[in-house]
Amino acid sequence: MKFASEFRDPKAAKALLAEIARVADQIGASREKPINIMEICGGHTHSIFRYGLDKLVHEGIDFIHGPGCPVCVLPRARVEEAIELAEKPGVIFTTFGDAMRVPGSKKSLLQAKAAGADVRMVYSPLDALELARRNPDREVVFFGLGFETTTPSTALAIQQAAREGLGNFSVFCNHITVPEPIKALLDDPFMMLDGFIGPGHVSMVIGVHPYDFIARDYHKPIVVAGFEPTDLLQSVLMVLRQIAEGRAEVENQYARVVPEHGNAVSLAAIADVYEKRPSFEWRGLGEIDASGLRIRPKYRAFDAEEKFGIGYAGVRAEVEEVPGCACGAVMTGRVKPVQCPQFGKGCTPETPLGALMVSSEGACAAYWQYGGARAAAE
């Protein structure tokens, strides 16, 4: 494959694996006392399992799957609020496909659609804007989801709606930020992490310096990584070398894509449209201070929470997690997906109990797709 084959070269991968094994032995990593490396991004989790990197690396390396899947970290209360919005008369509710099948307490958005709600899958917020133009007598709500990767496109859509005066367009804002949950994990005394593989797509927007606190305050190495096999292997090696040399730094393996200071245009759009929420709820982590974004007052007309009096602007939905579902524990690295009592039994891709089995970036979906189904049957 043009431009990708060099990052999937077996000879290069073997050389990296050999060097990883050498450095792992040097620092005394073993199956009993592994080096725990958390990959923050769900895309990395899928790449690790797609290419079998978890089986190829030294036995003293353990990959811990972090809260890097934006659909997965949404608490069920926000899913309930999205469904409530979708079921309001006169509303066209638009969303990315990953969110359609995430279960609420009684139904998903897809099931709400089957029952008569006007729920439509879109590929970008610009699709939702076009629907608002074509349906001036309907309220079009876009389900704004994602980390800093997708935040700029929603911000640009809101700016465009303001320029056009599209009063029937609004965003149910669930955009979240990466650094704050990492800090929450590092502050958890039960979380034993030795280093991080930093998210590539998020870092294209924000750069590498928002992670400085990880090295400076917690003395943990972090390497921003690409998504191909040799990207990830090289990043693991860079983390191990930092540990071996007693260093804790922010390094950028993905420099061919990630600029040091991020994307200035995207950051400007985010700063114009959004401000930090005092706190935001995360599945498995609870409320985390300043970890979510809300629409600034000057764009309040495009804030679905304010327009419909829902979510943090109204009465919050209170929804308990599914009994026996370990989504929160999986996302915080406490257990592997196959250790969840529901994995492959009550929870499968056809009958998901949690978002991690639905999302294309979910850890449970990765385990199932790349061998977890066999593990569940053993």
N, C-alpha and C positions, 0 to 999 in steps of 0.2 A: 504494500500500500504506500503510495507516494507520501512522503513527509512523515510517515508513522513507522515504516519498517525498521528504521535505524533504532527506534526506541523499543522494538520488539526483537532485537537481534539475539538469538540464543547464545552465541559466543560471548557477547557482552554481558548477558544475564548470568552466565556461568562464572565469569570472572568476578562480577559483583557478589554473587553468592559465596564464592570462595573467600573473598576479602571480608565479608560480613562474618563468616564462620571464624576467621582468624581473629578479628577484633573481639568478637563475642567470647571466644576462649580466653583472650588476653584479659578481659575484665571479669572473668569468672561467671559468665551467664550460663545457666543450666535449666533443665526442665523443672527442677525443684525450686530454683531461685532465678526466675526469668527477668529479663529486662522488659518492662511493660511500656509499650509505645502506643499512645492513643492516636488513631487517625480521626481527625475531627469531622471530615467531610464524608457524607454517605456515598458520594461518587468514588472515593478512595476505597471504601469498604467493598463495593461491588467489583472494582478492579482487582483487589487483593484476592477475592474468591474466584473471579473469572479466570485469572491466570494461575491460581493455586499457589500464590506466594506464601500463604500461611503454612503450607506443607513443605515448601522448598527452602525456607530460611532455616537457620540454625535453631535447634530445639529450645534454645534459651531465649528466643525472641517470642513475645506474646503480644499479638495485636489486640488492643482494647478499642471497642467501637464506641465512638463518642456521639454527642447529640448534634450531629451535622446534617440531619435530614429535616428540612423545614416543615414538611407535612407531618412528620412523625412527632415533632416536639409540640405540636398544637394540642392543648388540653381538650378533653371532650366537651368542656363547656363552650369553647369557641366554635367547635363543630355544631353544637346545638344552636348557637346563636346564628351561624350561617344558614342552617336549615330554617330557622324561624324567619330570617330575612327572605329566603327563597320562597317561602309559602305565603308571604304577604300579597294581597291582591294588587295587580298592576305591576308587579316587579318582574323584570328579567334578570335572573341571577347568573352571572358568568364566572367561570372558574377554569383553572388548569385541570387537565385530566386526572392527575394524581389524587386530587382532593375529592373526586366524585364518589369514590367507593369507601372513603374513610367512615367507619361507623360512628354514629352518635349513640345515644342511649336506646333509641327505638328504631332508627332508620339512618340511612346515608343520604347524601344529596341525590345520588342516582335513584334511590327508592322514592325520595320526595318527587323527583321528576316523573317517575312512573305513576305516581299518585296524582299528577296533575300540575305540579309546580313547574314554572317555566325556567328550567335550569339548562344552561348551554355551555358546552366546552369551548374554550377559546385558546388560541396559541399565544396571545399577547394582550395587554390592556388596550392596545390600539384597535383590536377586534371589538372590544366592548365599547369603545368610543364610537365606532362606526354603527354599532347597533343603536346607540343613543341617538345618533343623527337620523337614522332611518325610522326610529320609533319615538317621536317627540311626545307622544301621549303616554309613554310607559317610563317607569323608573328603571334604569339599568344600573345594577350594582356589580362591581368587579371585586372578586375575592382576592385581595392583595396578600400574597403569601411569599415568604422567602427571606433569606438572609440578604446581605448587602449586594449579592449577585443580581437579584431581580428588582431590588428597590429602585434603582434609577429609572427603569422603564415605566414603573407605576408613577413615579414623580413626574416624568416627562408627559405622561398621559394626563395627569391632573393639571399641569401647566397649560397643555393644549386645550383642555376642556374650559379652563378659565378664559383663555384668549377667545374661544368661540362662544362663550356664554352658554355652554350646555348644562342647563340647570337640572336636567334629568339624569345626569351621570354622577355616580359616587363610588367610593372605594371603602370596602370593609377591611380596614388596615390591620394586617397581622404580620407586618414586616418586623424582623428581629435582627439582633446584632450578635456577632460571634464572640468578641472578647469577654463579655460579662458571664456567660455560662461556663467558659473555661476557668475564670476566676472562682466561680462557685464550686466547681469540681476540685480545684486546687486547695480551696479552703476546707474541703471535706476531709476530716482526719482518717476516714476509712478508705479513701481513694489513694492507692499506691501507684503513682505514675512516675516514670523515669524520663519521659520525653514525648514530644508531639510531632506528628506529621501535619503540617498546617494546610488549610484549604486553598486550593489553587484558584478556583473561580472567584471566591470572595475576595481573595488578595489582588486579583486583577483590578478590582474597584478601589479597595482601601489601602493597597500597598502592604508593606511588611512591618511598619513601625507600630501599628496598634497592638502588636504582640510583644513589644519590648518588655512589658511588665512581667511576662512569663519568665524571661531570662533574668531580668534585673531583680525582681522581688521574690521569685520562687526558685531561682537557680535551676531551672529546667531548660534543656535545649529544645528548640523548635525549628523545623525545616519545612518551609513552604514547598509543596511538591506538585509535580504534574501527575498525569493519570495513566501513563503507559507503564508497562512492567519495569523497564530500566529506570524510569523516573522514580518509582516507588522504592526500588531496591537501592538506588543511589541515595535516596533520602534517608532510608534506614541506616545505611552505612555512615552518612554524615552525622546522624544522631549518635550512633555508637562511638564514632571518633571523638565527638565532643565529650562524651562520658569518659572515654579512655584518657583523654587529655585534661580532664578536670575543668572543662569549659562549659559555659551555659550561654549560648548566643542565639540570635535569630538569623538563620541563614536562608538563602533563596535558591533552591535547586531549580525552580521554574522561571528563571530569569528571562528565558526566551519569550515569555508571555506576561509575567508579572513585573510591573514597574515598581521601583522602590517606594515611590510616594503615591501610587495608585493612579486612578484616572480622574484628572481635574474636572472634566466636564460632568462626569457622573456624580462626583462628590459635591459639585456646586448645585446640581439639581436636587440632590438629597437634602442639602443644607437649606435650600430655599423652601422646600415643601414640608419637610418633617422636623419634628423636635422629639427629644427623648420623652418617653412615658416615665412617670415616677417608678413604676414597676410593671412587670408583665408576667403572666403565669406560663410556666413551661411544664409539659408532661414529664413527670418523674423528678422534677427539680423544684416545683412550686413557684412562688412569686420570686423573681429576681429583679433587684433594683436596676433601673435604667437600662433594661435589656431589650426593650421594645420601642418602636417608633409610633408616633401619632401625627396626624395631619395638623399643621400649624393653623392658628385662628384665621389667618388671612385667606386660607383655602377651606374654611369650615363648611362652606356650601357643598363641598365634594366629599365630606366625611359621612359615611353611612351610619356610623355609630351616633353622631350628633343628629343627623337627619331623621333617623328612625327611633332614637332614644333606646338604643340597645347596647349590650356589652358594658364597657367601662363608663359609657355615658348614660347608662340606665341601670336596670336591675340585672346583676350577673346571674347567669344560669349556674345552678349547682348540680353537678353531675358526678357521680361516683365512678371510679374505674371498674372495669369488668373483673369480678372475682377470679383470682388465679392468673390473670393476665400480667405478664412481667415486662410490659413495654418500658416502664420507667426504669426498672433495674437494668434492662438491656442497654438502654440509651446512656446510662451513666456508668456502664462498664462493670457493673457488679456481677452480672451473669452473662453467659453466652445464650444466644437464642434457643439452642437445643436444650438448655436447662430450664426453659419455661415449661411448666406443666401442660400448657395448652398447645405448644408447638407441634404441628402435624396431627393434632387430635381435634380439639375444639377450634383451633385456628389454622387455616390453610389459605392459600390465595383465593380459593373459591368461596370460602366462608371465613373471612378475616374477622378477628375480634379487635385487633388494634391496627394502627396506621403503619406499623413497622412491617407488616405482612403485605400491605397494599402498595406503598410507595416504591417507585423505581429506585429510590436511594435508601430504602429501609434495610436494616441489618437482617431482619428475619426473612425478607424477600431474597436477599443475597444468599443466605444459608440454604433456603429452599431451592432456589434456582441452580445453585452450583454445588449441590451435594447434600444439603441439609435434609432433604426429604428422605434420602437413604439413611441418614443418621437417625432420623426420628423413628424409622421402621426397625432399626437394629435392637 
